[in-house]
Amino acid sequence: MTIPIETKEPLLRSFHEIIFQKGWTFTGCDPLERDRQLLVEFNVVIDEFLSLRKEFRDIIADIVNKMGNGMADYVKDGAHIHGVTVKTIKDFDMYCYYVAGLSGLGLTRLFVASGLESSDLASDTNLSINMGLYLQKTNILRDYLEDHLHGRKYWPEEIWSIYVKDSSDLKEPGYETEALDCLSSVILNILNHVPVNLTYMNKLQNKSVFRFCSIPQVWALATLSKMFRNYETFQKIVKIRRGEAVKCTSIHDIANFYLEYTRVIIHKNDRKDPNFMKISAACGKIEQWCTTNLQVTKDYNKTLKKDWLNHENDLLLFIGFSLLTFTYWKQFRYDGLEY
């Protein structure tokens, strides 16, 4: 985040070419940047990337091109609009699409190209995009306080402006009711992604791919259930244990966990909350998916492939995930509003 825009924008727009430049590294980050070392030794990532088959490299480069240009647009626009924020829910979706939705698309294409999943999985791009949006929005929700301490605002103004004059007011004493109602509004937006994500996971056939996708999905819903109507969201980063998520080995396990966490939200739902009915309806859709598909998922669990990824596919997933998510999201990503 300390890289000046004059340096950052061209790097973002050309990064899909840089990843083919053997030996390339970057040392222009502030020494305190948490992910500086990744770029200082990025030549190692490039070597591994170049060792992949051409079809895998082409997919990664295509996604990196779209992602880099999308984030560069945010950087460029923000530099000329003082105090710019993610104003509308549409902006919220578009930002999350660039930093995470495209990762979902790219990973799905890698799963299919490797032969681990059928080509049908990539036919509905909305499923893949939703996976990324859901996880990114949950991270943005959870990191409210940290972001504000660094002068960043990710929650859409279209939502928080209903409750307060400035999103920083949400953490101030005297605004507890407004803060909790605003929190439920953002969580409502995120919950609408869940049934689509369940449909995506129900299509997965390879066990390793399934676990790769399902663990962060379960963690996200567990996080939402703990943050819902929880004022600690505005006082510290709310954390959960990840142990339960790793137990999910089938869509049947996922459905049971989702039912459990959804019922936590229903139990905490407050009739005085302006979003009470909408939250109830969103949870009802999740429960309906889980209960309707439980028998289907039992049959699916019996036929789920037992094969694990070989070393080449482990490398593919690691490099794909590293390039499409970690590199951009943590270091070169445009975190919305900081320059």
C-alpha positions as a Markdown table, in Angstrom:
| # | Residue | x | y | z |
|---|---|---|---|---|
| 1 | Met | 0.0 | 0.0 | 0.0 |
| 2 | Thr | 3.1 | 2.3 | 0.2 |
| 3 | Ile | 3.8 | 2.0 | -3.5 |
| 4 | Pro | 3.1 | 5.4 | -5.2 |
| 5 | Ile | 0.5 | 5.4 | -7.9 |
| 6 | Glu | 3.0 | 6.4 | -10.6 |
| 7 | Thr | 4.7 | 3.1 | -9.9 |
| 8 | Lys | 1.7 | 1.0 | -9.0 |
| 9 | Glu | -0.6 | 1.6 | -12.0 |
| 10 | Pro | 1.8 | 0.4 | -14.7 |
| 11 | Leu | 2.9 | -2.6 | -12.6 |
| 12 | Leu | -0.7 | -3.6 | -12.2 |
| 13 | Arg | -1.5 | -3.2 | -15.9 |
| 14 | Ser | 1.6 | -5.2 | -17.0 |
| 15 | Phe | 1.8 | -7.8 | -14.3 |
| 16 | His | 0.4 | -10.5 | -16.7 |
| 17 | Glu | 3.6 | -9.9 | -18.7 |
| 18 | Ile | 5.9 | -9.6 | -15.7 |
| 19 | Ile | 5.1 | -13.1 | -14.5 |
| 20 | Phe | 6.9 | -14.4 | -17.7 |
| 21 | Gln | 10.1 | -12.4 | -17.0 |
| 22 | Lys | 12.5 | -14.9 | -15.4 |
| 23 | Gly | 14.4 | -13.4 | -12.5 |
| 24 | Trp | 12.0 | -10.4 | -12.0 |
| 25 | Thr | 11.8 | -9.1 | -8.4 |
| 26 | Phe | 10.5 | -6.0 | -6.7 |
| 27 | Thr | 12.1 | -4.2 | -3.8 |
| 28 | Gly | 10.1 | -0.9 | -3.9 |
| 29 | Cys | 7.8 | -1.8 | -0.9 |
| 30 | Asp | 8.2 | -0.2 | 2.5 |
| 31 | Pro | 10.3 | -2.4 | 4.8 |
| 32 | Leu | 7.3 | -2.7 | 7.1 |
| 33 | Glu | 5.0 | -4.1 | 4.4 |
| 34 | Arg | 3.9 | -7.5 | 5.6 |
| 35 | Asp | 4.3 | -9.2 | 2.2 |
| 36 | Arg | 7.4 | -7.4 | 1.0 |
| 37 | Gln | 9.4 | -10.6 | 1.1 |
| 38 | Leu | 7.1 | -12.3 | -1.4 |
| 39 | Leu | 8.1 | -9.7 | -4.0 |
| 40 | Val | 11.7 | -9.5 | -3.0 |
| 41 | Glu | 11.9 | -13.2 | -3.9 |
| 42 | Phe | 9.3 | -13.3 | -6.6 |
| 43 | Asn | 11.7 | -14.9 | -9.0 |
| 44 | Val | 11.1 | -18.1 | -7.2 |
| 45 | Val | 7.3 | -17.9 | -7.9 |
| 46 | Ile | 8.1 | -17.1 | -11.6 |
| 47 | Asp | 10.3 | -20.1 | -11.9 |
| 48 | Glu | 7.5 | -22.4 | -10.7 |
| 49 | Phe | 5.0 | -20.6 | -12.8 |
| 50 | Leu | 7.1 | -21.1 | -16.0 |
| 51 | Ser | 7.4 | -24.8 | -15.2 |
| 52 | Leu | 3.7 | -25.3 | -15.6 |
| 53 | Arg | 2.1 | -26.5 | -18.8 |
| 54 | Lys | 1.2 | -23.8 | -21.3 |
| 55 | Glu | -2.6 | -24.2 | -20.8 |
| 56 | Phe | -2.2 | -23.5 | -17.1 |
| 57 | Arg | 0.1 | -20.5 | -17.7 |
| 58 | Asp | -2.4 | -19.1 | -20.2 |
| 59 | Ile | -5.3 | -19.3 | -17.8 |
| 60 | Ile | -3.3 | -17.6 | -15.0 |
| 61 | Ala | -2.0 | -14.9 | -17.3 |
| 62 | Asp | -5.5 | -14.1 | -18.6 |
| 63 | Ile | -6.9 | -13.7 | -15.1 |
| 64 | Val | -4.0 | -11.7 | -13.9 |
| 65 | Asn | -4.4 | -9.4 | -16.9 |
| 66 | Lys | -8.1 | -8.7 | -16.1 |
| 67 | Met | -7.5 | -8.4 | -12.4 |
| 68 | Gly | -4.5 | -6.1 | -12.7 |
| 69 | Asn | -6.3 | -3.7 | -15.1 |
| 70 | Gly | -9.5 | -3.7 | -13.0 |
| 71 | Met | -7.5 | -2.8 | -9.9 |
| 72 | Ala | -5.5 | -0.2 | -11.8 |
| 73 | Asp | -8.7 | 1.5 | -12.8 |
| 74 | Tyr | -9.7 | 1.7 | -9.1 |
| 75 | Val | -6.2 | 3.2 | -8.2 |
| 76 | Lys | -6.4 | 5.7 | -11.1 |
| 77 | Asp | -9.9 | 6.8 | -10.4 |
| 78 | Gly | -9.3 | 7.1 | -6.6 |
| 79 | Ala | -6.2 | 9.2 | -7.1 |
| 80 | His | -8.3 | 11.9 | -8.7 |
| 81 | Ile | -11.3 | 11.8 | -6.5 |
| 82 | His | -10.5 | 12.9 | -2.9 |
| 83 | Gly | -12.0 | 10.8 | -0.3 |
| 84 | Val | -13.5 | 8.3 | -2.8 |
| 85 | Thr | -15.3 | 5.3 | -1.2 |
| 86 | Val | -17.1 | 2.2 | -2.3 |
| 87 | Lys | -20.3 | 4.1 | -2.8 |
| 88 | Thr | -22.9 | 1.6 | -4.0 |
| 89 | Ile | -23.6 | -2.0 | -3.6 |
| 90 | Lys | -22.8 | -2.3 | -7.3 |
| 91 | Asp | -19.3 | -0.8 | -6.6 |
| 92 | Phe | -18.9 | -3.3 | -3.7 |
| 93 | Asp | -19.6 | -6.2 | -6.0 |
| 94 | Met | -17.3 | -4.9 | -8.8 |
| 95 | Tyr | -14.4 | -4.3 | -6.4 |
| 96 | Cys | -14.8 | -7.8 | -5.0 |
| 97 | Tyr | -15.1 | -9.2 | -8.5 |
| 98 | Tyr | -11.7 | -7.7 | -9.4 |
| 99 | Val | -9.9 | -8.9 | -6.3 |
| 100 | Ala | -11.6 | -12.2 | -5.7 |
| 101 | Gly | -14.3 | -13.1 | -8.2 |
| 102 | Leu | -11.7 | -13.4 | -11.0 |
| 103 | Ser | -9.7 | -15.7 | -8.8 |
| 104 | Gly | -12.8 | -17.9 | -8.5 |
| 105 | Leu | -13.1 | -18.0 | -12.3 |
| 106 | Gly | -9.4 | -18.7 | -12.8 |
| 107 | Leu | -9.3 | -21.5 | -10.3 |
| 108 | Thr | -12.4 | -23.2 | -11.8 |
| 109 | Arg | -10.7 | -23.0 | -15.2 |
| 110 | Leu | -7.6 | -24.6 | -13.7 |
| 111 | Phe | -9.6 | -27.4 | -12.1 |
| 112 | Val | -11.2 | -28.2 | -15.5 |
| 113 | Ala | -8.0 | -27.8 | -17.5 |
| 114 | Ser | -6.2 | -30.2 | -15.2 |
| 115 | Gly | -8.9 | -32.9 | -15.7 |
| 116 | Leu | -9.8 | -32.9 | -12.0 |
| 117 | Glu | -13.3 | -31.5 | -12.7 |
| 118 | Ser | -15.7 | -31.7 | -15.6 |
| 119 | Ser | -16.1 | -29.0 | -18.2 |
| 120 | Asp | -19.7 | -28.4 | -16.9 |
| 121 | Leu | -18.2 | -26.7 | -13.8 |
| 122 | Ala | -16.9 | -23.8 | -15.9 |
| 123 | Ser | -20.1 | -23.3 | -18.0 |
| 124 | Asp | -21.8 | -21.2 | -15.4 |
| 125 | Thr | -19.3 | -18.4 | -14.5 |
| 126 | Asn | -21.7 | -16.9 | -12.0 |
| 127 | Leu | -21.1 | -19.8 | -9.7 |
| 128 | Ser | -17.3 | -19.3 | -9.7 |
| 129 | Ile | -17.6 | -15.5 | -9.3 |
| 130 | Asn | -19.9 | -15.8 | -6.3 |
| 131 | Met | -17.4 | -18.0 | -4.5 |
| 132 | Gly | -14.9 | -15.2 | -4.6 |
| 133 | Leu | -17.3 | -12.4 | -3.8 |
| 134 | Tyr | -18.6 | -14.3 | -0.7 |
| 135 | Leu | -15.1 | -14.8 | 0.8 |
| 136 | Gln | -13.9 | -11.3 | 0.0 |
| 137 | Lys | -16.9 | -9.6 | 1.4 |
| 138 | Thr | -16.6 | -11.7 | 4.6 |
| 139 | Asn | -13.0 | -10.6 | 5.0 |
| 140 | Ile | -14.0 | -6.9 | 4.4 |
| 141 | Leu | -16.7 | -7.3 | 7.0 |
| 142 | Arg | -14.4 | -8.8 | 9.6 |
| 143 | Asp | -11.6 | -6.3 | 9.0 |
| 144 | Tyr | -13.7 | -3.2 | 9.6 |
| 145 | Leu | -11.7 | -1.9 | 12.5 |
| 146 | Glu | -8.3 | -2.6 | 11.1 |
| 147 | Asp | -9.2 | -0.9 | 7.8 |
| 148 | His | -10.5 | 2.2 | 9.6 |
| 149 | Leu | -7.4 | 2.5 | 11.6 |
| 150 | His | -5.5 | 2.7 | 8.3 |
| 151 | Gly | -7.9 | 5.1 | 6.8 |
| 152 | Arg | -9.6 | 2.7 | 4.4 |
| 153 | Lys | -13.3 | 2.3 | 3.9 |
| 154 | Tyr | -14.7 | -0.8 | 2.2 |
| 155 | Trp | -18.3 | -1.1 | 3.4 |
| 156 | Pro | -20.5 | 0.4 | 0.8 |
| 157 | Glu | -21.8 | 3.9 | 1.5 |
| 158 | Glu | -25.2 | 2.9 | 0.1 |
| 159 | Ile | -25.6 | 0.7 | 3.2 |
| 160 | Trp | -23.8 | 2.6 | 6.1 |
| 161 | Ser | -25.2 | 6.0 | 5.2 |
| 162 | Ile | -28.7 | 4.7 | 6.2 |
| 163 | Tyr | -27.5 | 4.5 | 9.8 |
| 164 | Val | -24.7 | 7.1 | 10.3 |
| 165 | Lys | -23.2 | 10.2 | 8.7 |
| 166 | Asp | -19.7 | 8.5 | 8.4 |
| 167 | Ser | -18.8 | 4.9 | 8.6 |
| 168 | Ser | -16.2 | 5.7 | 11.3 |
| 169 | Asp | -19.2 | 6.6 | 13.6 |
| 170 | Leu | -20.1 | 2.9 | 13.8 |
| 171 | Lys | -17.3 | 2.3 | 16.3 |
| 172 | Glu | -18.1 | 5.3 | 18.4 |
| 173 | Pro | -20.0 | 5.1 | 21.8 |
| 174 | Gly | -23.6 | 6.0 | 21.4 |
| 175 | Tyr | -24.0 | 4.4 | 18.0 |
| 176 | Glu | -24.3 | 0.8 | 19.2 |
| 177 | Thr | -27.8 | 0.2 | 17.8 |
| 178 | Glu | -27.0 | 1.8 | 14.5 |
| 179 | Ala | -23.8 | -0.2 | 14.2 |
| 180 | Leu | -25.5 | -3.5 | 14.8 |
| 181 | Asp | -28.3 | -2.7 | 12.3 |
| 182 | Cys | -25.7 | -1.7 | 9.7 |
| 183 | Leu | -23.7 | -4.8 | 10.4 |
| 184 | Ser | -26.8 | -7.0 | 9.8 |
| 185 | Ser | -27.3 | -5.1 | 6.5 |
| 186 | Val | -23.9 | -6.0 | 5.2 |
| 187 | Ile | -24.2 | -9.6 | 6.5 |
| 188 | Leu | -27.5 | -9.8 | 4.6 |
| 189 | Asn | -25.8 | -8.9 | 1.4 |
| 190 | Ile | -23.2 | -11.6 | 2.0 |
| 191 | Leu | -25.7 | -14.3 | 2.9 |
| 192 | Asn | -27.4 | -14.0 | -0.5 |
| 193 | His | -24.3 | -15.6 | -2.0 |
| 194 | Val | -24.5 | -18.8 | 0.1 |
| 195 | Pro | -27.1 | -20.8 | -1.9 |
| 196 | Val | -25.2 | -20.2 | -5.1 |
| 197 | Asn | -22.0 | -21.3 | -3.4 |
| 198 | Leu | -23.6 | -24.5 | -2.2 |
| 199 | Thr | -24.7 | -25.3 | -5.7 |
| 200 | Tyr | -21.1 | -24.8 | -6.9 |
| 201 | Met | -19.7 | -27.1 | -4.2 |
| 202 | Asn | -22.3 | -29.7 | -5.0 |
| 203 | Lys | -20.9 | -29.9 | -8.5 |
| 204 | Leu | -17.4 | -30.7 | -7.4 |
| 205 | Gln | -16.2 | -34.3 | -8.0 |
| 206 | Asn | -12.6 | -34.4 | -6.9 |
| 207 | Lys | -12.1 | -34.8 | -3.2 |
| 208 | Ser | -9.0 | -32.5 | -3.0 |
| 209 | Val | -10.7 | -29.8 | -5.0 |
| 210 | Phe | -13.7 | -30.1 | -2.8 |
| 211 | Arg | -11.7 | -29.6 | 0.4 |
| 212 | Phe | -9.7 | -26.7 | -1.2 |
| 213 | Cys | -13.0 | -24.9 | -1.9 |
| 214 | Ser | -15.1 | -25.9 | 1.1 |
| 215 | Ile | -12.8 | -25.2 | 4.0 |
| 216 | Pro | -12.8 | -21.4 | 3.5 |
| 217 | Gln | -16.5 | -21.4 | 2.7 |
| 218 | Val | -17.4 | -23.0 | 6.1 |
| 219 | Trp | -15.0 | -20.7 | 7.8 |
| 220 | Ala | -16.8 | -17.7 | 6.2 |
| 221 | Leu | -20.2 | -18.7 | 7.4 |
| 222 | Ala | -18.9 | -19.5 | 10.9 |
| 223 | Thr | -17.4 | -16.1 | 10.9 |
| 224 | Leu | -20.7 | -14.4 | 9.9 |
| 225 | Ser | -22.6 | -16.3 | 12.5 |
| 226 | Lys | -20.2 | -15.1 | 15.2 |
| 227 | Met | -20.2 | -11.5 | 14.0 |
| 228 | Phe | -24.0 | -11.2 | 13.6 |
| 229 | Arg | -25.4 | -8.8 | 16.2 |
| 230 | Asn | -22.0 | -8.8 | 17.8 |
| 231 | Tyr | -20.7 | -5.3 | 18.7 |
| 232 | Glu | -17.1 | -6.7 | 19.1 |
| 233 | Thr | -16.9 | -6.4 | 15.3 |
| 234 | Phe | -16.3 | -2.6 | 15.9 |
| 235 | Gln | -13.9 | -3.1 | 18.7 |
| 236 | Lys | -11.5 | -5.8 | 17.5 |
| 237 | Ile | -11.1 | -8.5 | 14.8 |
| 238 | Val | -13.5 | -11.3 | 15.6 |
| 239 | Lys | -11.8 | -14.6 | 15.2 |
| 240 | Ile | -13.0 | -18.2 | 15.1 |
| 241 | Arg | -11.3 | -21.6 | 15.4 |
| 242 | Arg | -10.8 | -23.2 | 12.0 |
| 243 | Gly | -10.8 | -26.7 | 13.3 |
| 244 | Glu | -14.4 | -27.5 | 12.4 |
| 245 | Ala | -14.0 | -26.4 | 8.8 |
| 246 | Val | -11.3 | -29.0 | 8.0 |
| 247 | Lys | -13.7 | -31.8 | 9.0 |
| 248 | Cys | -15.8 | -31.3 | 5.9 |
| 249 | Thr | -15.1 | -34.0 | 3.4 |
| 250 | Ser | -18.5 | -34.0 | 1.5 |
| 251 | Ile | -21.3 | -31.7 | 0.6 |
| 252 | His | -23.4 | -33.5 | 3.2 |
| 253 | Asp | -20.9 | -32.3 | 5.9 |
| 254 | Ile | -21.2 | -28.8 | 4.5 |
| 255 | Ala | -24.9 | -28.8 | 4.5 |
| 256 | Asn | -25.0 | -29.9 | 8.2 |
| 257 | Phe | -22.5 | -27.2 | 9.2 |
| 258 | Tyr | -24.4 | -24.6 | 7.2 |
| 259 | Leu | -27.6 | -25.6 | 9.0 |
| 260 | Glu | -25.9 | -25.2 | 12.3 |
| 261 | Tyr | -24.5 | -21.8 | 11.6 |
| 262 | Thr | -27.6 | -20.5 | 9.9 |
| 263 | Arg | -29.6 | -21.4 | 13.0 |
| 264 | Val | -27.2 | -19.5 | 15.2 |
| 265 | Ile | -28.0 | -16.4 | 13.1 |
| 266 | Ile | -31.7 | -17.1 | 13.3 |
| 267 | His | -31.5 | -17.4 | 17.0 |
| 268 | Lys | -29.6 | -14.1 | 17.3 |
| 269 | Asn | -31.9 | -12.3 | 14.9 |
| 270 | Asp | -33.6 | -9.3 | 16.6 |
| 271 | Arg | -37.2 | -8.3 | 15.8 |
| 272 | Lys | -36.2 | -4.7 | 16.3 |
| 273 | Asp | -33.6 | -4.9 | 13.6 |
| 274 | Pro | -35.0 | -3.3 | 10.3 |
| 275 | Asn | -33.5 | -6.3 | 8.4 |
| 276 | Phe | -35.2 | -8.9 | 10.6 |
| 277 | Met | -37.5 | -10.3 | 7.9 |
| 278 | Lys | -34.9 | -10.1 | 5.2 |
| 279 | Ile | -32.3 | -11.9 | 7.4 |
| 280 | Ser | -34.9 | -14.6 | 8.2 |
| 281 | Ala | -35.7 | -15.0 | 4.5 |
| 282 | Ala | -32.0 | -15.3 | 3.5 |
| 283 | Cys | -31.5 | -17.9 | 6.2 |
| 284 | Gly | -34.6 | -19.7 | 5.1 |
| 285 | Lys | -33.2 | -20.0 | 1.6 |
| 286 | Ile | -30.0 | -21.6 | 2.9 |
| 287 | Glu | -31.9 | -24.0 | 5.1 |
| 288 | Gln | -34.2 | -24.9 | 2.2 |
| 289 | Trp | -31.1 | -25.7 | 0.0 |
| 290 | Cys | -29.6 | -27.8 | 2.7 |
| 291 | Thr | -32.7 | -29.8 | 3.6 |
| 292 | Thr | -33.8 | -30.2 | 0.0 |
| 293 | Asn | -30.4 | -31.5 | -1.1 |
| 294 | Leu | -29.5 | -33.6 | 1.9 |
| 295 | Gln | -30.6 | -36.9 | 0.2 |
| 296 | Val | -28.8 | -35.8 | -2.9 |
| 297 | Thr | -25.7 | -35.1 | -1.0 |
| 298 | Lys | -25.8 | -38.5 | 0.8 |
| 299 | Asp | -25.8 | -40.2 | -2.6 |
| 300 | Tyr | -23.0 | -37.8 | -3.7 |
| 301 | Asn | -20.9 | -38.6 | -0.7 |
| 302 | Lys | -20.9 | -42.3 | -1.8 |
| 303 | Thr | -19.6 | -41.5 | -5.2 |
| 304 | Leu | -17.2 | -38.7 | -4.4 |
| 305 | Lys | -13.8 | -39.5 | -5.9 |
| 306 | Lys | -11.2 | -40.7 | -3.5 |
| 307 | Asp | -8.2 | -39.7 | -5.5 |
| 308 | Trp | -5.9 | -37.0 | -4.2 |
| 309 | Leu | -4.0 | -34.6 | -6.3 |
| 310 | Asn | -0.6 | -35.7 | -7.6 |
| 311 | His | 2.4 | -33.5 | -7.1 |
| 312 | Glu | 1.9 | -31.7 | -10.4 |
| 313 | Asn | -1.6 | -30.8 | -9.5 |
| 314 | Asp | -0.6 | -29.7 | -6.0 |
| 315 | Leu | 1.8 | -27.4 | -7.6 |
| 316 | Leu | -0.8 | -26.1 | -10.1 |
| 317 | Leu | -3.2 | -25.3 | -7.3 |
| 318 | Phe | -0.5 | -23.7 | -5.2 |
| 319 | Ile | 0.8 | -21.5 | -7.9 |
| 320 | Gly | -2.6 | -20.6 | -9.3 |
| 321 | Phe | -3.9 | -19.7 | -5.8 |
| 322 | Ser | -0.7 | -17.8 | -5.0 |
| 323 | Leu | -0.7 | -15.7 | -8.2 |
| 324 | Leu | -4.4 | -15.1 | -8.4 |
| 325 | Thr | -5.1 | -14.4 | -4.8 |
| 326 | Phe | -2.1 | -13.9 | -2.5 |
| 327 | Thr | 0.1 | -11.7 | -4.7 |
| 328 | Tyr | -2.6 | -9.3 | -5.8 |
| 329 | Trp | -4.9 | -9.5 | -2.8 |
| 330 | Lys | -2.2 | -9.0 | -0.2 |
| 331 | Gln | 0.4 | -6.8 | -1.9 |
| 332 | Phe | -0.5 | -5.4 | -5.3 |
| 333 | Arg | -4.2 | -5.4 | -4.8 |
| 334 | Tyr | -5.8 | -1.9 | -4.7 |
| 335 | Asp | -7.4 | -2.1 | -1.2 |
| 336 | Gly | -10.2 | 0.2 | -2.4 |
| 337 | Leu | -9.1 | 3.5 | -1.2 |
| 338 | Glu | -5.5 | 3.8 | 0.0 |
| 339 | Tyr | -2.8 | 5.2 | -2.2 |
